[in-house]
């Protein structure tokens, strides 16, 4: 699966969970944050796509994904970050 397709699958997963993924530019790494008492995932469009995918994977690890259908490749992509001391 291509990186762009993985990104699109993350967006679909966010919709399933009712999470908004906000794309921004600036001097930040990205991750989960609260805006107006709602959790969102913020990603930095200035970072390489690989970094953005890593931020998304680590962010989604914070949620219970067991009862949600996720394409197998995306689930495996997310799980590869579970056992790492993954600092973004």
N, C-alpha and C positions, 0 to 999 in steps of 0.2 A: 504494500500500500504506500502510495506517495505521501510525502509530508503534508502537502496541501489537503489531501483527502483526510488525513488524520486530523488536521485542524478542523475541517468541516464536521467530522464525526464528534469532536469535542463540543462544537457549537450545538449539535443536535442533542448531545447528552445534557448540556446545560439547560436546554429547553425542557427536556424531560424532567429535570429536577427543579425547574422554576428558577434557575440561576441565570443571571445576566452576566455575559462576558463583555467587559468594557475594554476597548482598545484605545490606548493613549500613547502619547509621546512625551518623553521627559527623562529625568534622572531618577529612575526607580527600577526595581527588579520585577515587581509584579507579584500577584498572589491574591489570597482571599482578604477582603476587607469589608467593612460595613459602611454603607452610604444610606442615610435616612432610615436607619434600623433594618436595612435589608442587606443580606450578604450578597456580594458580587465578587467576581474574579476579574482582576485588572491585569492586563498584559501590556507590555511595552512594545509598540510597533517598531521602535528603533533597534530592538534587539534582533539577532538572527532568528529565523524560524525554529531552529533546533532549541534555542533557549525558551521561546514562547511555548513550544510543545512540552518542554520539561516543567515549566511553571504550571501549565494546565494539568499535567499528570499528577504532580505533587499536590496541587490544590484539590483535585477530585479524590485523592486518597483520604481526605478528611470526611468524605460522605459515605454512607452505606449504599453500596452499589449492587448488593447481592440480589435484590429483587427487581432490578432493572435490566432489560435486555440491552446489551452492549455488543457490538460486533466483536467477534473473538480477537481480532488483531488489536483493536483499541484496548480491550480489557488486558491483554498481554502487555501492551505498551505501558499502561498505567501500573500494572503489577511489577514491572521491572524496577520501578523506583521505590517500592515498598521496603525492600531489603537493603537499600543503600542509605547511607547517611546523607541524603540528597539535600544539599544546600543549594539554593538557586543563586 
